[in-house]
Amino acid sequence: MRIVVTDCDHDNMLPEQSVALQYGVDLIVSQCRTEEDVIAAAVGAAGLVVQYAPITRSVLSALPDLRAVGRYGVGVDTIDIKAATDSKVAVCNVPDYGTEDVSDHAVALALSVSRATARLDRQMRNGGYDYSVARPLYRTKNQVFGVLGMGRIGLATARKASGIGFDVIGFDTQVQPGETREGILAVGLAEVLSRADIISIHMPLTSDTRHFLSHETLGQMKSGSIIINTSRGGIIDTNALSEAISSGKIGGAGLDVFEEEPVPRTSPLFKLENVVLTPHIAWYSEESFGELKTRAIENVVAALSGKMPRNILNPEVLS
């Protein structure tokens, strides 16, 4: 049973190696960036574990021995699931490993931007001592916190935001306005955009959600509001966001994910004082790190062993 890790920026592979030893897996670790890289590294492999490498129809066609692909994480936007299903290749992810961690990070970014803690820290390190650069600041109990996406992470974020005093509302294309999920009221898109002082994004990246926050939707938001993104960078049009912040329409942003990663040093985001940036780390805690790595390869081993993985997006290929 040969499994190839196509790419991974983690500092060790100990959990994967432990699973491989337990199940007699021939584990190969590579660092693929392109379709050609994946094809070259995975010839003869029965399974792949993927972080960012593209698993396209071309890749799948070139790997006839492939039977399962596991993703480190929740999103599977780099994997062509339809092509995988057509090729009878199981696609697995780990949708719930980082629920608490990502929602913690989203709330931390929201508070950092809304209370200007990062901005004030930078000012003090540069010799300043003037609170006026952070004005105006407002109490959480007087603010509306909106979540775009009412899945696991969105609802966990909403619960935590509510616990520290925000009035929380949500939007989800799969939830009717007026319904509640775990005590969070769903409203229409126009309402959440116009009412929320802080909007936290928890939507998957699809063809429908790419640039969901664009010039048009940003223009519908409450003036001075804050955007938090711990989901996928492509959901926000970076140039539109930068322009909206520069103009004062948007009051600031806390971003952990970006359209291009690593973020180019030429990005306009670096010039905006009221933006807090973190390097796609919202998923991480010591607990989530081990769980993610172990479950990603365990899903692939299960599929290759003829068992139903704990998490699979196209179970019909194993039926």
Helices and strands as residue ranges (DSSP letters): E 2-5, H 14-23, E 26-29, H 35-42, E 47-50, H 57-62, E 68-71, H 81-86, E 90-92, H 99-114, H 117-125, G 131-134, G 140-142, E 144-148, H 152-163, E 167-171, E 180-181, E 184-186, H 189-195, E 198-201, H 215-219, E 225-229, G 233-235, H 238-247, E 250-255, G 268-271, E 275-277, H 286-304, G 315-318
